[in-house]
Amino acid sequence: QVQLVESGGGLVQPGGSLRLSCAASGNIFSIYIMGWYRQVPGKQRELVAIKTTSGSTNYGDFVKGRFSVSRDNEKKMVYLQMNSLEPEDTAEYYCYVEGYSGSAFNRYWGQGTHVTVSS
C-alpha cells in the first residue's frame, strides 16, 4: 500500500539541469532513507544520492558535486537537483525509500523516470 511516484525526468542538453521529485504515500509510518538510484540497460543499478531523516547524505562517486538531494519530511518527498548533466547521466532514475510500514522495515522502489542527456 506504499507508493513512490517520480516526476521530472525528460530530455536535456549536455550541461543542462533537471529536478526530479518523488512523493511517498500510503501506509508508511516512519521513513529513514529517501533518495535515488539509476540504471542503464545492461548495467547494475547504482547509487545516485540518498539522505537520512537526520540529514546525512551519500552520493555516488560519479556525481562529483553536480547533484544535490533534499527532503521534505513532513510532505514525505525527496528531490534530486541535477546540474551540469552529461550524456553518461542518461538512465532510468528510481526513487528509493527505506522505512517502516506498520512495525515491519521495508525497502521501496518507484517505477522510474527517464533522463536523457543528448544534443
C-alpha positions in Angstrom: 0.0 0.0 0.0 3.1 2.2 -0.1 3.6 4.1 -3.3 6.5 6.1 -4.7 5.7 8.4 -7.6 8.6 10.0 -9.5 8.4 13.0 -11.8 10.6 15.5 -13.6 12.5 13.3 -16.0 12.9 14.3 -19.6 15.3 15.3 -22.4 18.0 17.8 -21.6 21.1 19.0 -23.5 24.6 18.4 -22.1 25.4 21.0 -19.4 21.7 21.5 -18.6 19.7 20.8 -15.4 16.8 18.8 -14.3 15.0 18.5 -11.0 13.4 15.1 -10.1 10.7 14.7 -7.5 9.4 11.7 -5.6 6.3 11.6 -3.4 5.8 8.7 -0.9 2.3 7.9 0.1 0.3 5.1 1.7 0.7 3.2 4.9 4.2 4.1 5.9 4.9 5.1 9.5 8.4 6.3 9.5 10.9 6.9 6.7 14.6 6.6 7.4 16.2 6.9 3.9 15.0 8.6 0.8 16.9 9.0 -2.3 17.7 8.0 -5.9 19.4 5.2 -7.8 19.8 4.9 -11.5 20.2 2.1 -14.1 21.4 1.8 -17.6 20.4 -1.2 -19.7 23.0 -3.9 -19.3 24.4 -2.4 -16.1 23.8 -2.8 -12.4 21.6 -0.3 -10.6 23.8 2.2 -8.9 23.6 4.8 -6.1 23.0 8.4 -7.1 22.1 10.1 -3.8 20.4 9.2 -0.6 19.6 11.2 2.5 18.6 10.1 6.0 16.0 11.7 8.2 18.7 13.3 10.3 20.2 14.9 7.2 23.2 12.7 6.4 23.8 12.2 2.7 25.7 9.8 0.4 26.4 10.3 -3.2 27.7 8.1 -6.0 31.3 8.7 -7.0 30.3 9.9 -10.4 28.2 12.8 -9.0 31.3 14.9 -8.3 29.3 17.8 -6.7 26.9 18.1 -9.6 23.8 16.8 -7.9 22.1 17.6 -4.7 19.4 15.6 -2.8 16.9 17.2 -0.5 13.9 16.1 1.5 10.7 17.5 2.8 10.0 15.1 5.7 6.5 16.5 6.5 5.4 16.0 3.0 7.3 12.7 2.5 9.0 14.0 -0.6 12.5 13.8 -1.9 14.1 15.8 -4.7 17.2 15.5 -6.9 18.6 18.6 -8.4 20.9 17.7 -11.2 23.2 20.2 -12.8 26.0 20.0 -15.4 24.4 16.9 -16.9 26.4 14.7 -19.2 25.4 12.1 -21.8 26.7 9.5 -19.4 23.9 10.5 -17.0 21.3 9.1 -19.4 19.5 6.4 -17.4 16.3 5.4 -15.7 16.2 7.1 -12.3 14.4 5.3 -9.4 13.2 6.7 -6.2 14.2 4.7 -3.2 12.8 4.6 0.4 13.6 2.7 3.5 11.2 2.8 6.3 8.6 1.2 8.5 5.1 0.1 7.3 3.4 -0.8 10.5 6.1 -2.5 12.6 7.9 -4.0 9.6 11.0 -2.5 8.0 10.8 -2.4 4.2 12.6 -1.1 1.1 10.5 0.5 -1.6 11.2 1.4 -5.2 9.4 3.8 -7.6 8.7 2.8 -11.1 11.3 5.1 -12.5 11.6 8.2 -14.6 13.7 8.6 -17.7 16.5 11.1 -18.0 18.1 11.6 -21.4 21.0 13.9 -21.9 21.7 14.5 -25.6 22.3 17.3 -28.0 
